[in-house]
Amino acid sequence: MKSLTFFLFVVFAFSGCTQDIKSLGKQECRNLGYKYILKKRLNYRTGKYELSSVCLSTAK
């Protein structure tokens, strides 16, 4: 029981350590070595294309 509690605590403690790179800005993305690209996407409400920025990991 103690080992199960310890294991769950460790998993919970380290689950928040990952960073969502898609929310980074242009300069932060490039400083960390990721690709920063602009994509055209269709806005279905207006029917017009808009530019959306995405920070992508270079490793696959």
C-alpha positions as CSV (number, residue, x, y, z in Angstrom):
1,M,0.0,0.0,0.0
2,K,2.8,2.4,0.8
3,S,4.6,1.7,-2.5
4,L,1.3,2.4,-4.4
5,T,0.8,5.7,-2.6
6,F,4.4,6.7,-3.3
7,F,4.1,5.7,-7.0
8,L,0.9,7.8,-7.4
9,F,2.5,10.7,-5.7
10,V,5.6,10.6,-8.0
11,V,3.4,10.3,-11.1
12,F,1.2,13.2,-9.9
13,A,4.2,15.4,-9.0
14,F,5.9,15.0,-12.4
15,S,2.8,15.2,-14.6
16,G,2.9,19.0,-14.5
17,C,6.5,19.2,-15.7
18,T,5.7,19.0,-19.4
19,Q,5.4,22.3,-21.3
20,D,2.9,22.9,-24.0
21,I,5.1,24.3,-26.8
22,K,2.1,25.3,-29.0
23,S,1.4,28.2,-26.7
24,L,4.9,29.7,-26.9
25,G,5.5,33.0,-28.7
26,K,7.7,33.5,-31.7
27,Q,10.9,34.5,-29.9
28,E,10.5,32.0,-27.1
29,C,9.9,29.2,-29.7
30,R,13.0,30.1,-31.7
31,N,15.2,30.5,-28.6
32,L,14.3,27.0,-27.4
33,G,15.2,25.5,-30.9
34,Y,11.7,24.7,-32.1
35,K,10.2,25.6,-35.5
36,Y,7.8,28.5,-35.7
37,I,5.4,28.5,-38.6
38,L,2.4,30.3,-39.8
39,K,-0.5,28.4,-41.3
40,K,-3.5,29.5,-43.3
41,R,-6.7,28.2,-41.9
42,L,-10.3,28.7,-42.9
43,N,-12.6,30.5,-40.4
44,Y,-15.9,28.8,-41.0
45,R,-17.9,31.6,-39.5
46,T,-16.6,34.3,-41.8
47,G,-15.5,32.2,-44.8
48,K,-12.1,33.9,-44.9
49,Y,-8.6,32.5,-44.4
50,E,-6.7,33.6,-41.3
51,L,-3.0,33.1,-40.3
52,S,-2.5,31.1,-37.2
53,S,0.9,30.6,-35.7
54,V,2.2,27.3,-34.3
55,C,5.3,26.3,-32.5
56,L,6.4,22.7,-33.6
57,S,8.9,20.3,-32.2
58,T,11.7,19.4,-34.6
59,A,12.0,15.8,-33.3
60,K,9.6,13.2,-34.7
